[in-house]
Amino acid sequence: MNVGRYRDIEVADMPPVVAAVLGVTLLALFCGLMWYLTRLDHTKLRDPRARARAERRKKSRRRQHELRTRRESLQRKAARQRGDV
């Protein structure tokens, strides 16, 4: 069926080899697109200043975690000493 100057492509009218090649090509394009979208890193910071802020924030959180762990350890140690005396 022709609509205006555009031509519809009927897959049923194609030879089987051409239809198979078209199907494999479209499937490969779709798989390639999905692979690209899953490999794309949406979380990567492009701005150098934002990257530096994120690095400082990460270091600060790590430092705070270490301090919290040490404080809790000292509190447990003090509680044990009070219980032993």
N, C-alpha and C positions, 0 to 999 in steps of 0.2 A: 504494500500500500504506500503510495507516494503522497506526501503532504507538501504542497507547494514545490519549492525547489529542493527540499531536503528528502533524502531517501532513507527509509527505515531498513534496517538490516535484520532479516529473519534468520535466526540461527538454525531453524529447522530446515531451511532451504540450502544451507551450506553443505559442502562435502564433509564427511565425518572428521577427516584429518584437520581441515581448517577450523572446524568448530572445537576440536580438542586443543589445537594450538592456541586459539583465542581464550578458551577456558583456563588453560594452564598459565597463560600470560597474565590474565586478570587475577588469578589466584596468587601468582608470584608478586604482582604489584600490591595486592592487599596485604599479603604476609610481610612484604618489605615495609609497608607503611606502619603496620602494627609493631614490627621489630624496631623501627626508628622511634616511634612514640614511646615504647617502653625503655629504650636506651637513653632517651633524652632526659637530661638531668634538670628538672624544673627547680630544684632547690639550690642550685649553684648561684652564688652571689657574683654578679658581674662588676659591680662598683667596687673599686679598691678600698674606699673608705668604709663601705658596709662590710666588706670582708675583714678589715682590720677591727671593726667594732665587734664582729662576731667572734673573732679570735680572742679579743680581750675578755669578752663575756664568758667564753668557754674556759679561759684560764682562771677567771674570778670564781666561776662555779666550782671548778676543780679545787681551788684553794679553800673555798668555804667548806666544801665537803671534807677535805683533809682536816681542817680545824674542828669541824663538828665531830668527826670521828675521834680525834685526839681528846676533845673535851669529854665526850661520852666515856671514853676509855678511862680517863682520869677520875670521872665521877664513879664509875664502877669500882675502880681501885680503892678510892676513898671509902666507898660503902663497905667493901670487903674488910678494910682495916678497922672500920668502926665496929663491924660485926665480930671481928676476931678479938677485940680488946675487952 
